[in-house]
Amino acid sequence: MAQSLANILIHLVFSTKQREPMLHHLPPESLHAYLGGILSELTCTPLAINSVADHVHLLFRLGKTQAPSLVIERVKSGSSAWLNRQADALDSFAWQRGYGTFSVSQSHADAVIIYIRNQQEHHRTETFQEEFRRLCRKNDAPLDERYAWD
């Protein structure tokens, strides 16, 4: 076969360091656009991006030549540096060291997009930690609480 094809969808979730509610210091649209721009530069296709004060969710199609860990590293480091320049209150901004990344089948993509778009409503009744634990259970990803909440 002369053509290489890939359709790998990734749901990425990560928090601010210590889950500090720092993301309210700027319009969410600007952060979402910046995150999407990083993904696009890496030949990844952003499908949904949303945030609340202490964490972000991204659904994207992984570029066929990209390694997930390298994309995630670039997304987090690039956006952290950008956030540090956006407001005095963010001049020491940092993301948590870890993240959650979950594969999504194409048949479930629309449901995940809706889930990501409804984050503000969703977090009226569930904390980030409760949500992350649930996502890990649902995706059979073992969570070690000793290392998850930096």
C-alpha positions in Angstrom: 0.0 0.0 0.0 1.5 3.3 -1.0 -0.7 5.4 1.2 -0.4 5.6 5.0 -3.6 6.2 6.9 -4.4 7.0 10.5 -7.4 8.1 12.5 -6.3 8.1 16.1 -8.5 10.2 18.4 -7.1 11.3 21.7 -9.0 12.8 24.7 -6.4 14.6 26.7 -7.0 16.0 30.2 -4.6 17.9 32.5 -4.9 20.3 35.4 -3.1 23.4 36.6 -0.5 22.8 39.2 -2.1 21.9 42.5 -5.4 22.4 40.7 -5.2 26.1 41.4 -8.1 27.9 39.7 -5.9 30.2 37.6 -7.4 29.9 34.1 -10.2 32.4 34.9 -7.6 35.2 34.5 -8.1 35.3 30.7 -10.8 34.7 28.2 -11.1 30.9 27.6 -11.4 31.4 23.9 -7.9 32.7 23.7 -6.5 29.7 25.6 -8.5 27.3 23.4 -7.3 29.0 20.2 -3.7 28.8 21.4 -4.0 25.1 22.3 -5.6 24.4 19.0 -2.9 26.3 17.2 -0.2 24.2 18.8 -2.0 21.0 17.8 -2.4 22.3 14.2 1.3 23.1 14.0 2.0 19.5 15.0 -0.3 18.2 12.2 -2.9 17.2 14.7 -6.5 18.2 14.2 -8.3 19.8 17.2 -11.9 18.5 17.4 -12.9 20.0 20.8 -11.2 22.1 23.4 -12.7 23.5 26.6 -11.5 24.5 30.0 -12.7 25.5 33.5 -10.7 27.4 36.1 -8.4 24.4 37.0 -8.1 22.1 34.0 -8.5 21.6 30.3 -10.0 18.9 28.0 -8.8 18.4 24.4 -10.0 16.0 21.8 -7.8 15.8 18.7 -6.9 13.6 15.8 -3.2 12.6 16.2 -1.1 13.4 13.2 0.1 10.2 11.6 3.8 11.0 12.2 3.4 12.2 15.7 4.0 10.4 19.1 1.3 11.2 21.7 3.8 12.0 24.5 5.7 14.5 22.3 2.5 16.2 21.2 1.4 16.5 24.9 4.7 17.8 26.0 4.6 20.5 23.3 1.0 21.4 24.1 1.7 21.8 27.8 5.1 23.5 27.6 4.0 25.9 24.8 0.8 26.9 26.5 2.4 27.3 29.9 5.0 29.7 28.4 2.2 31.6 26.6 0.1 31.8 29.7 3.0 33.2 31.7 3.0 36.2 29.3 -0.8 36.9 29.4 -1.4 38.4 32.8 0.5 39.4 35.9 -1.6 36.8 37.8 -0.3 34.1 35.5 3.4 35.0 35.6 4.3 31.9 37.6 1.7 29.6 35.9 2.4 25.9 35.6 0.5 22.8 34.6 0.5 19.7 36.7 3.3 17.3 35.7 1.0 14.5 34.7 -2.0 14.1 32.4 -4.6 11.7 31.3 -4.8 10.6 27.7 -7.5 8.2 26.5 -8.2 6.7 23.1 -11.6 7.5 21.6 -13.2 5.5 18.8 -14.6 7.4 15.9 -18.1 6.1 16.8 -17.8 7.8 20.2 -16.3 11.1 19.0 -19.5 13.1 18.9 -20.3 12.1 22.5 -16.9 13.1 23.7 -17.2 16.4 21.9 -20.5 17.1 23.6 -19.0 16.1 27.0 -16.0 18.5 26.5 -18.3 21.3 25.4 -20.4 20.9 28.5 -17.6 21.2 31.1 -18.9 24.3 32.8 -22.2 22.7 33.5 -20.7 19.4 34.4 -18.4 20.8 37.0 -21.2 22.3 39.0 -21.7 18.9 40.6 -18.3 17.1 40.2 -14.7 18.2 41.0 -11.8 17.7 38.7 -10.5 14.9 40.9 -13.8 13.1 40.9 -14.0 13.5 37.1 -10.5 12.3 36.6 -11.0 9.2 38.8 -14.2 8.4 36.8 -12.4 8.8 33.5 -9.6 6.5 34.6 -12.0 3.9 35.8 -14.1 4.1 32.6 -10.9 3.8 30.5 -9.4 1.0 32.6 -6.4 3.3 33.3 -4.9 2.5 36.8 -4.6 5.7 38.9 -2.0 5.9 41.6 -3.3 8.7 43.9 0.2 9.2 45.3 1.3 10.7 42.0 -1.9 12.1 40.4 -2.4 15.4 42.2 0.8 17.5 42.0 
